[in-house]
Amino acid sequence: MLIDLKEQEMIRLRRIITDQDQDEALEFVNGVLKPRLKEAERPSGLQRTFEAGGPPGQIGGPR
């Protein structure tokens, strides 16, 4: 699995590594990497829908 990082994210990651900032590293993982990992784990073709008419959290419903 590959995760593309934007330029600003790369700069932030380099700063975290250089400074060995554990708190910032955890924020980066939770704020940047975790959402992308969740997205990558989702089977292709399935998207969450929150439209009226379907049950809450319905996945892959009609659009």
C-alpha positions, -999 to 999 in steps of 0.1 A, spaced: 0 0 0 13 35 -9 2 67 8 9 98 -12 18 128 10 14 164 0 44 186 1 33 203 34 28 168 50 63 157 39 77 189 55 58 182 86 69 146 87 106 156 82 103 181 111 87 154 133 116 130 126 143 157 130 128 169 163 118 134 175 85 150 186 64 121 199 32 142 205 33 157 170 40 122 155 9 108 171 -12 138 159 2 132 124 -6 95 125 -42 101 137 -49 132 116 -32 123 83 -24 86 81 -53 70 99 -81 84 77 -62 74 46 -56 39 59 -93 35 66 -101 47 31 -76 22 16 -91 -7 36 -126 1 23 -135 -23 -5 -136 -5 -38 -170 4 -51 -185 9 -16 -191 44 -3 -209 55 28 -242 73 21 -260 95 44 -290 104 22 -325 104 35 -345 73 30 -319 47 39 -309 34 73 -282 54 91 -247 45 81 -259 25 51 -230 14 29 -232 11 -9 -268 23 -11 -283 38 -43 -275 74 -52 
